[in-house]
Amino acid sequence: MLTAIYWNIQFHPFTTGIAISLFVIAILLVLSALISGSEVAYFSLSPAEKHKIFKTSSKKNSYIQKNLESPEQLLATILVANNFVNVGIVILSSFTVDSIVDFTNEPILGFIVQVVIISFVILLFGEIIPKVYSTHHAMKFARFIAMPLHYTIKVLRPVNSILIYSTSFLNNRIHAYNNHISVDELSQALELTSQTELKDDSEILKGIVKFGNKSVAEIMRSRVDVVSADIDSSYSQIMTLITETGFSRIPVFSDSFDNIKGILYIKDLLPHVLKGASFRWQSIIRPPFYVPETKKIDDLLEEFQKNKVHMAIVVDEYGGTSGIVTLEDVLEEIVGEITDEFDEEEKFYTKISENKYLFDGKTMLNDFYKVIGLEDTVFDDVKGEADTLAGLILELKGEFPVKTDTISCKNCVFTIEAVDNRRIKQIKVEIKNPEA
């Protein structure tokens, strides 16, 4: 046997068995890398990439679709396979190291080699490198591993089923001690009352159930649709604006809409109507009330009540003005559209024929669902951060569309009817198999 110079260790002769072990370890490391990379690749696919996969017909895409049909089976397969492979690497590596080197006289060095170094190799080559790569090449990696992963799911299905059932059983046992009724359960209970004479009350209750899950961004009026006044406008210009629009509150800006100076309440202007053009209307504007896009509307309603205001300026994460939201917008999410004798009917869509509609691109998804009669969760897996119909199209398309482009998703076929350089203006929607 060979003896190390600096360490009191001995090296055993290199045999064919050791060479085979090292070769098997290398194969297992490659398998570990592929399995780890597939986890990141499949669960980081964007809505646009998923739509492209389901739209494009190919053998690899069909395997990806099958793999994505059951996320629980997919994740269970990845975790089980990865653990089997990693345990195999650890056991075989330990056996191989003992076959090459005798650490009897240097137990600390043996621990470092067999535990620390082997763990580092597994983490680096079996976890970190493949996951970093698949993060940047999710679609490419998902296609590469699609067929092997599909058959691995079939092979491990018995083991996966046991794990999934055990997890489901534990979750049910835990939830059995939870007396809180979930939003989904309450929604299902309300569905049972929809056929009764209390249908109007049921719709209000459904609005209350979903109330806390909606954010300001979902109900606000976009800045491009907001009527506002320049702080340098003359008194006569302001009076003309008030007469033409009929709004009771108007945001006032300086230079740009991102620099809101306050809110002009028309009732504050009434005592000064007879003062004429010499009156400085800027002196009576009230301070603006700001809210972020992400605020939940139930919290916003509470703040409206606490601060005794009816309008808020919505700002994005960079401090820019996204639009406005009013108390009326919040209440409409519960009781439905609120109109008075001065409101003109808002026409954001036209019904062309049965199951065919023409919508403005700026139509909020909440309003779109109500008109079409769809569940408000139908596009949750593909809409990303979109709040409007135009935003949904951008998420599905992955790029700015051109006129006559057609996009199919779920039971809907979207056709771009009018665009300009910056906005999708009109979208035709056709509902396929409306009863499906």
C-alpha positions in Angstrom: 0.0 0.0 0.0 1.1 3.6 -0.6 1.5 5.9 2.4 0.8 9.7 2.3 3.8 11.9 3.3 1.9 14.6 5.2 -1.0 12.7 6.5 -1.1 9.4 8.3 -3.3 7.8 5.6 -2.9 4.9 3.3 -4.1 4.5 -0.4 -5.5 1.2 -1.7 -4.7 0.0 -5.2 -7.0 1.4 -7.9 -9.2 -1.4 -9.1 -11.8 -2.0 -11.8 -14.6 -1.9 -9.2 -13.5 1.6 -8.1 -13.5 2.8 -11.7 -17.1 1.5 -12.1 -18.1 3.2 -8.9 -16.7 6.5 -10.0 -18.5 6.2 -13.4 -21.8 5.4 -11.7 -21.4 8.4 -9.4 -20.8 10.7 -12.4 -24.0 9.3 -14.0 -26.0 9.9 -10.8 -24.6 13.5 -10.6 -25.9 14.1 -14.1 -29.3 12.7 -13.2 -29.4 14.8 -10.0 -28.6 17.9 -12.1 -31.3 17.1 -14.7 -33.9 16.5 -12.0 -33.1 19.6 -10.0 -33.1 21.7 -13.2 -36.4 20.4 -14.2 -38.0 21.6 -11.0 -37.0 25.2 -11.6 -37.7 25.0 -15.4 -41.3 23.7 -15.0 -42.3 25.9 -12.1 -40.8 29.1 -13.5 -42.5 29.0 -16.9 -44.2 32.3 -17.6 -47.9 32.5 -18.7 -46.8 33.5 -22.2 -44.5 30.5 -22.4 -47.2 28.2 -21.2 -49.6 29.6 -23.7 -47.0 29.1 -26.5 -46.6 25.5 -25.4 -50.3 24.8 -25.5 -50.8 26.6 -28.8 -47.8 25.0 -30.7 -48.3 21.4 -31.6 -45.2 19.2 -31.3 -44.2 16.0 -29.6 -42.1 17.7 -26.9 -44.8 20.2 -26.2 -47.3 17.4 -25.8 -45.1 15.8 -23.1 -44.8 19.2 -21.3 -48.6 19.6 -21.4 -49.0 16.1 -19.9 -46.4 16.9 -17.2 -48.2 20.1 -16.3 -51.6 18.5 -16.0 -50.9 17.3 -12.5 -48.5 19.7 -10.7 -48.7 17.5 -7.5 -47.6 14.4 -9.4 -44.9 16.4 -11.1 -43.5 17.9 -7.9 -43.7 14.6 -6.0 -41.8 12.8 -8.8 -39.1 15.4 -8.9 -38.6 15.3 -5.1 -38.7 11.5 -4.8 -36.3 11.0 -7.7 -33.9 13.7 -6.5 -33.8 12.2 -3.0 -33.2 8.6 -4.3 -30.4 9.8 -6.6 -28.7 12.0 -3.9 -28.9 9.2 -1.3 -27.4 6.8 -3.9 -24.5 9.3 -4.5 -23.8 9.7 -0.8 -23.8 5.9 -0.2 -21.7 5.1 -3.3 -19.3 8.0 -2.7 -18.7 6.9 0.9 -18.0 3.3 -0.3 -15.7 4.5 -3.0 -13.7 6.8 -0.8 -13.2 4.0 1.7 -12.1 1.7 -1.1 -9.4 4.2 -2.2 -8.2 5.7 1.1 -7.8 4.4 4.6 -8.7 7.2 7.1 -8.4 5.0 10.2 -5.6 7.1 11.6 -7.0 10.4 10.4 -10.8 10.3 11.3 -11.2 14.2 11.1 -9.8 14.3 7.6 -12.0 11.3 6.7 -15.0 13.2 8.0 -14.1 16.3 5.9 -13.7 14.3 2.7 -16.7 12.0 3.1 -19.2 14.6 4.4 -18.1 18.1 3.6 -16.5 17.6 0.2 -19.1 15.2 -1.1 -21.9 17.4 0.1 -20.3 20.4 -1.6 -20.0 18.4 -4.9 -23.6 17.4 -4.8 -24.8 20.9 -4.1 -22.6 22.5 -6.7 -23.1 20.1 -9.6 -26.4 18.6 -8.7 -28.3 21.6 -7.4 -26.8 25.1 -7.9 -25.4 25.0 -11.4 -28.4 23.2 -13.0 -30.9 25.5 -11.2 -29.1 28.6 -12.3 -29.0 27.4 -15.9 -32.6 26.3 -16.0 -33.7 29.7 -14.5 -32.4 31.5 -17.6 -33.4 28.7 -20.1 -36.6 27.4 -18.6 -38.4 26.7 -21.9 -35.3 25.0 -23.5 -34.7 22.8 -20.4 -38.4 21.9 -20.0 -38.4 20.6 -23.6 -35.2 18.7 -23.2 -36.3 16.9 -20.1 -40.0 16.5 -21.0 -40.1 12.9 -22.3 -37.8 11.4 -19.6 -39.7 13.2 -16.9 -43.0 12.0 -18.3 -42.0 8.4 -18.0 -40.4 8.9 -14.6 -43.8 10.2 -13.4 -45.4 7.0 -14.7 -42.8 4.8 -13.0 -42.9 6.6 -9.6 -46.7 7.1 -9.7 -47.4 4.4 -7.0 -44.9 6.0 -4.6 -46.1 9.5 -5.5 -49.7 8.5 -4.8 -48.9 7.4 -1.3 -47.1 10.7 -0.6 -49.9 12.8 -2.1 -52.5 10.9 -0.2 -50.6 11.2 3.1 -50.1 14.9 2.6 -53.8 15.3 1.8 -54.8 13.3 4.8 -52.6 15.4 7.2 -54.0 18.6 5.7 -57.6 17.4 6.2 -56.8 16.4 9.8 -55.3 19.8 10.4 -58.2 21.7 8.8 -60.6 19.6 10.8 -59.6 21.6 13.9 -59.9 24.9 12.1 -63.4 26.5 12.6 -62.8 29.3 10.1 -64.8 29.1 6.8 -62.7 29.7 3.8 -63.6 32.1 1.0 -63.9 29.2 -1.5 -66.2 27.3 0.9 -68.4 30.3 1.4 -68.5 31.0 -2.3 -69.6 27.4 -3.0 -72.4 27.8 -0.3 -73.6 30.9 -2.0 -73.7 29.2 -5.4 -76.4 26.9 -3.9 -78.7 30.0 -3.3 -78.3 31.4 -6.8 -81.4 29.6 -8.0 -83.7 30.9 -5.3 -85.8 34.1 -5.0 -82.9 35.7 -3.0 -80.7 35.9 -6.1 -80.1 39.7 -5.7 -79.0 39.2 -2.1 -76.8 36.3 -3.1 -75.0 38.5 -5.6 -74.3 41.1 -2.9 -73.0 38.4 -0.6 -70.7 37.1 -3.3 -69.4 40.6 -3.7 -68.7 40.8 0.0 -66.9 37.4 0.0 -64.5 38.4 -2.8 -64.2 42.0 -1.5 -61.1 41.4 0.7 -59.1 39.7 -2.1 -59.2 42.6 -4.5 -56.5 45.2 -4.7 -56.8 48.9 -5.7 -55.1 48.2 -9.0 -58.1 46.0 -10.0 -60.7 48.7 -9.6 -59.0 52.0 -10.2 -59.5 54.4 -13.1 -56.3 54.5 -15.2 -54.5 57.9 -15.4 -55.1 58.0 -19.2 -58.9 58.1 -18.4 -58.8 60.6 -15.5 -60.2 64.1 -16.0 -57.8 66.4 -14.2 -56.9 70.2 -14.1 -53.6 72.0 -14.5 -52.9 74.2 -11.5 -52.1 77.1 -13.9 -55.5 77.0 -15.5 -57.6 80.2 -15.3 -60.9 80.4 -13.4 -62.9 80.4 -16.6 -61.1 77.3 -17.8 -61.9 75.5 -14.6 -65.6 76.5 -14.8 -65.7 75.2 -18.3 -64.1 71.9 -17.3 -66.6 71.5 -14.4 -69.6 72.2 -16.7 -68.5 69.8 -19.4 -67.5 66.9 -17.2 -70.0 67.2 -14.3 -67.6 65.6 -11.8 -67.8 66.7 -8.1 -64.0 66.2 -7.5 -61.2 66.9 -9.9 -57.4 66.1 -9.3 -55.2 69.1 -9.8 -51.6 68.7 -11.1 -48.5 70.8 -11.8 -46.5 70.1 -15.0 -47.5 66.4 -15.2 -50.0 64.0 -13.7 -47.2 62.5 -11.6 -47.1 65.7 -9.6 -50.6 66.0 -8.0 -51.0 69.1 -5.9 -54.5 68.4 -4.5 -58.1 67.7 -5.2 -60.6 70.4 -6.2 -64.0 69.8 -4.5 -66.7 71.6 -6.6 -68.8 72.2 -3.4 -65.9 74.2 -2.1 -66.1 76.4 -5.2 -69.8 77.2 -4.9 -69.5 80.0 -2.3 -67.0 81.8 -4.6 -68.9 81.5 -7.9 -69.9 85.2 -8.0 -66.3 86.4 -7.4 -65.5 86.1 -11.1 -62.2 85.7 -12.8 -60.2 87.4 -10.1 -60.8 84.5 -7.7 -57.8 82.3 -7.1 -59.4 78.9 -7.1 -56.1 77.2 -6.3 -56.4 78.4 -2.7 -59.3 76.0 -2.0 -57.9 72.7 -3.3 -57.6 70.0 -0.6 -54.5 67.9 0.1 -54.4 64.6 -2.0 -54.8 61.2 -0.3 -52.4 58.6 -1.7 -52.7 54.8 -1.7 -50.5 52.1 -3.3 -51.7 49.9 -6.1 -51.3 46.8 -3.9 -53.6 48.0 -1.1 -56.6 45.7 -0.5 -59.9 47.5 -1.1 -61.4 46.4 2.3 -58.4 48.3 4.0 -59.0 51.2 1.6 -62.7 51.5 2.6 -61.6 51.6 6.2 -59.2 54.4 5.4 -61.8 56.3 3.5 -64.0 56.2 6.5 -61.2 57.1 8.9 -60.0 60.1 6.9 -63.4 61.2 5.7 -62.4 61.3 2.0 -64.0 59.9 -1.1 -61.1 59.9 -3.6 -57.5 58.6 -3.5 -54.6 59.0 -5.8 -53.1 55.6 -6.7 -49.3 55.4 -6.9 -47.1 52.7 -8.2 -43.9 51.3 -6.6 -41.8 54.1 -8.2 -44.0 56.9 -6.9 -45.6 57.6 -10.2 -49.3 58.2 -10.4 -51.2 55.2 -11.8 -54.7 56.7 -11.6 -57.5 57.4 -9.1 -59.9 55.3 -7.0 -63.1 56.6 -5.4 -65.5 55.4 -2.6 -68.0 54.7 -5.3 -65.6 52.3 -7.1 -65.1 50.4 -3.8 -68.8 50.1 -3.0 -69.6 49.0 -6.6 -67.6 45.8 -5.9 -70.3 44.9 -3.4 -73.6 46.2 -4.7 -72.9 46.4 -8.4 -73.0 49.5 -10.7 -74.1 52.7 -9.0 -75.7 55.3 -11.2 -77.6 58.5 -10.7 -79.7 60.8 -12.9 -76.5 62.6 -14.0 -74.5 59.5 -15.0 -74.4 58.6 -18.7 -74.3 54.9 -19.4 -70.8 53.7 -19.7 -70.3 51.8 -22.9 -67.1 49.9 -22.7 -68.4 47.0 -24.8 -70.8 46.2 -27.6 -72.5 42.9 -28.1 -72.1 41.9 -31.8 -74.1 38.7 -31.7 -74.6 35.7 -29.5 -71.3 34.9 -27.8 -69.4 37.7 -29.7 -68.5 41.1 -28.1 -66.4 44.1 -28.9 -64.5 45.5 -25.8 -62.4 48.5 -25.2 -58.8 47.5 -24.4 -58.9 49.4 -21.1 -61.8 47.3 -19.8 -61.0 46.1 -16.3 -60.9 42.3 -16.1 -63.5 42.4 -13.3 -66.0 44.1 -15.6 -65.1 41.8 -18.5 -65.9 38.7 -16.3 -69.2 40.2 -15.3 -70.3 40.9 -18.9 -69.2 37.5 -20.3 -70.4 35.6 -17.2 -67.0 34.0 -16.4 -65.6 33.1 -13.0 -63.1 35.8 -11.9 -60.4 33.2 -11.5 -60.5 31.7 -15.0 -57.4 33.5 -16.2 -55.5 33.6 -13.0 -52.9 31.1 -14.2 -52.0 33.2 -17.3 -52.9 36.8 -16.6 -49.8 37.6 -14.5 -50.1 41.1 -13.1 -52.6 42.3 -15.7 -55.7 44.1 -14.5 -57.2 45.1 -17.9 -58.2 43.1 -21.0 -55.4 44.8 -22.9 -53.0 43.7 -20.2 -54.2 40.1 -20.4 -53.6 40.1 -24.2 -50.0 41.4 -23.6 -49.4 38.6 -21.1 -50.7 35.9 -23.5 -49.0 37.3 -26.5 -45.7 38.1 -24.9 -45.2 41.1 -27.3 -47.2 44.0 -28.6 -49.8 42.7 -31.1 -50.8 44.1 -34.4 -54.3 44.5 -35.9 -56.1 41.2 -36.8 -53.9 39.1 -34.5 -55.8 36.3 -33.0 -55.1 34.7 -29.6 -57.0 31.7 -28.1 -57.1 31.0 -24.4 -59.5 28.8 -22.4 -62.9 29.2 -24.2 -62.2 32.6 -25.5 -60.8 33.8 -28.9 -59.4 37.3 -28.8 -59.0 39.3 -32.1 -57.2 42.6 -32.1 -59.5 45.1 -33.8 -57.7 48.5 -33.3 -54.3 49.5 -31.9 -52.1 52.5 -32.0 -48.4 52.9 -31.2 -48.8 52.5 -27.5 -52.2 51.0 -26.7 -54.5 48.1 -27.6 -57.8 50.0 -28.2 -60.4 47.5 -29.2 -60.6 43.7 -28.9 -63.2 41.3 -30.3 -64.0 38.4 -28.0 -65.7 35.2 -29.1 -66.8 32.6 -26.6 -66.4 29.0 -27.8 -68.4 26.3 -26.1 -70.0 28.7 -23.6 -71.5 25.9 -21.6 -68.2 24.0 -21.2 
